[in-house]
């Protein structure tokens, strides 16, 4: 059972400590290789209650991940890294009950939002973890059919580029975990980050970019929902870019 967060900056569950907000740049990292921006809103009493009651059963067990044990009836396993408020993850899980989902998020506001979606929609095919890198390392080879990285923090300052998920070591881990023909879906409203991502994926021998025209990256695919962040970006004049890559092999 989760402990009450009180005025502390973290909330410990058997998933590990959930950060109410990231620690300062000079201080210790909240999790290995996991970073995020400030999240200042306090959780309501109901959300704290849902976290305490629901989150423990969603948390991944420690050690190697066995997809068949997590989701015995699932036809496939999909992963979302940095699910934010959980809107996209919950939408996909509701429409694909035959798929098992693992969602990764560190900060408690987003986790609490996902837990609310799970509770309200009665979703039984979602599990939660914190660090996407850790999940990729613990998955067996070719376990994933799809991975989503949607609107991640662009970390625009040069000294922070190492915090971006899309780097060679991360793509190596993703390539190992994705089965041949599996998809990596990426979206961003930051043109520089989108260019960075495209450059790294095109340079990686395990991935192919099947786009043939502007519509393949300029329009949101029909099989994912518009999130609040995406609507806000568009309202502020930032046009999202949608990239889809296939695991070769």
N, C-alpha and C positions, 0 to 999 in steps of 0.2 A: 504494500500500500504506500502511496506517495506521502511524503511528509508535507505539512503545510508550509508554503513558501514564506509567509510572513513578510518581513522586510528584506529578506536575503535576496541576492542576485541570482540564485540558482534554486532549482526544485529537483530533489533527487528522486528518481524512480529506479526500478531495476533495469531500465534502459540506460541509466547513467544520469548525471546532472543536466537538467534543462536550464539553459541560460535565459534569464529574464532580459538581459541585454549583453552584448559582447563586452569583454574586458578591454581596458585601454590597450593601445598599441604597444605600450612599454611593458605592460603586465603579462602574466602567463596566458597562454592560449586556452580558450575554453575546451577545445578538443583538438586532437592531432589533425592538422590540415583542414579544419573546418572553421569557416569565418562567416561573419554576417554583420549587418548594420544594426544600429540602435533600435530597440523596440520598447517604447516608453509607457505604453498603456497598461494599467493594472487589470488583472483578470477579475471578472465578476465572481461572486460566490458560487454561482451555478457552474461556471467554467472550471473553477477549482475543484468542485465536487465531481464533475465529469472526468477531469484528469485523474483524480484519485481512484475513481471507480472503474474507468474504462481503459485508461492507458496501459496498466500492467498487463492486460491480456493481449494487447496489440504489439507489445515489445518483442523483438526477435530474441531468441535464446542465444547464449554465448556459444562460441566455437563455430565449427564449419556449418554452413547453412545447407539444410537438406530440403529442397523445394517440395518433394513428395510428402515429407512429413508435415510441412507447414500447410500445404494445400493439397490434400490427398485426391481431390476430385478435379483439380485444375488442369486445363489443357495447355496452359502456358504460364510464364512468369514475366511480369513487367516491372520495371523499376523507375521511380521518379526521384531525382536528386534535387533537393531544395524545393519542396512542394509549397512553400509559402503558407497561404491560408488553406491549402488543401482542396480548393475548388476544382481544379482539373483532375486531381487524383480521385476524388470522390465521384466526380462525373463519369470518369472512365470505369471505375469499379462498379458503379450502379448499372451501367450499360453493358458491362462484360462480366456477368457473374461467373462465367466459366474460366476466367483468368484470375490468377493470384497476383496481388500487387504488394510491393514493398515501397514505402515512401520514406525518404530521408529528410529530416529537418531538425535543426538544433534548438531554435528559440521557442520559448514556451507559448508565446502568443499564437504562432502558426500551428503548433502542435495542438493547442486547445481548440483552435478552429477546426482542425481535421477531426478531432475527437467528437466535436459537436455534429459534424456531418455524418460520421459513423453512427452515432447514437440516433439521430433523427431519421436516417434512411435505413437503419438496420443492416448496415454493410458487414458482411462476415469474411470478406476476401481481401482485407487490407492488414498489413503488418507495418509497424513503425520501427525505424532505426534513426540514428543521428548522423553518422558520417558516411557519405556515399562511397568514399575510398575504402573504408573498412568493409562495407558490404560487398563491394566488388572483389576484394581480396578473399572473402570467406565463401563466395559462391563457387560451385563447381564450374568447370569449363563448359561453355556453350549452354548455360542454364537459362539465359534471358532471350526472350523473343523481341523485346523492345525496351529502350531506355529513353527517358525524357529529361531534358535540362532546359527549362523554360524560364526566360527572363531572369537569369542569374545576375548578381551584382557585377557590374562591369569592371570594378576596381580600376578606375582610369589612370591613377598615378603609377608611374613606372615602377616605383619601389614596391608596389602592391601586386604587380603582375603575377608574381609567384603564387598568389592566392587564387588565381583563376583556376577553375576546374580543368578547362581544356589545356592540357600540356601533354607532352609525349608520354610521361609515365602513367598518367591517368588514362590516356587513350589505349596504351598497351593493356592496362587492366580491363578496360571496357571491351577491347577486342577479344580478350581471353574469355570473358563472361558471356558475350553475345554469341548466339549460334550463327552459322552461315546463313545469310539471307535476313538476319535480324536487323532491326532499325534503331538508329540513334536520331532522335528528334530534338532540335534546338530552336529556340526563338529568343530574339532580343530586340529592343528598341534602340540599342546603341550600335551605330554603324561600325565603329571601330572594333568593338567586341565581335560583331558578326564577321567582319573581315578577318580578324584574328582566328576565329573558329574555323572559317572556311579554309584559311591557309594551312592550319594544322591538320585538318582532316584530309585535305587533298594531298598533303605530304606523307600521310600514313598509309602504308601498303595494305592495311587490312580493311580500309573503308573506300566506298565509291559514292560519288555524288551524282544521282541519276537525273538531276534537273535538266530539262531540255528547253525551257523558256521562262520568261519573267514570271508567269503565273505559278511556277513551281516554287518560288521563294517569296513572292510579293503578296500572296494571299494566304490567310489562315486556313489550314485544311478543315474540311467540314466535320471531321471526326474528333475535334476537340473544342471545348467551350471557350468563349471569350471571358477572361477573368477580370476582376476589378482593376488589377494593375494594368492590364492591356488597354482597357477602356480609358483609364487615366492618361496613359502614354499617348494614345491617339488624340484625346481631347486637348492635350498640350502640344500637339503638332509633331509628335515623334512617331514615325511609321515603322511598325515592327517588321522584322525580317524572319522568315521561317525556313529553316534548313532541315533537310532529311537526308540521312546517309545510310547506306546499306553495308552490312558486314559481308565482305567478300570471303570466298572459300568454297 
